[in-house]
């Protein structure tokens, strides 16, 4: 198999696995919020943290997960068509964090706790801004659209904590081309040391 084909297959499997995890976790989180704890004013979403991780790993491919997370949320909560647009399209504003990824480089973000948390926080806040903006476009009052920030406050904290954890795991919060090259070099060095 050619190296490019193997890499494309690796990327496809990786994106699929993160997509499946996101769909399941988002459905469980929405079910918990709407059925088990309906009186709670806060929600927790996995979409920002998964989108941030995938963005670090694969760059713009994270747009798929931003849309999927919005669709999973809407489906699990029984939302109408307008809500699908608000969440799926609104979540795409998080792709503006790609500019931060490019400016600081994925490796620069990964190596710094502050930049890692800042990056994940930016993804979350951009996502919330996108949803609020889409809601206003659909005629929701700005005061009501502010609810995208207040009800998701725990999501921001959750995203920061999970990012702090995953950035410590080798290769998880890292550009995958860089990771595979680094892992290959380490394997070669270990083989050389064993001789």
C-alpha angles and dihedrals in degrees: 000000000000116000093241092051091048091049092048090051091048090050093048093050092045093050091047093051093050089046093053092047090049094050093049097043094044091050092050092047093050092045090051092049097045103034110021100034105019094153095060114105093209133074133195121217129191092199098090096048094044090046090050092049093048091045090055091047101041110007115216093013085082088079087079091058093045089056094041092051091052092048093048090050092050095045094049092048095045093242128179127243094270090057091053089057092046094051103032098042094032091054089059091072085077087074087078084079086074086079089059090047091052095044097048096029121233091262092052090051094046095051095052121067091202094051092044092053091041091052093050090045090051091051090051096046093045089052091052091046090051092052092047091048092050090048091053090049088055091053102265113144116253090241091057091044088057085072089078087071101039098046091045097050091109089051090061091051091044091050092050093049094047091046090052088053099044095046087063092058113090112256099353100102095034139098102267097222088055092044095051092048091048092047090049091052091049091051091051091049091049091049090050092049091052092057 
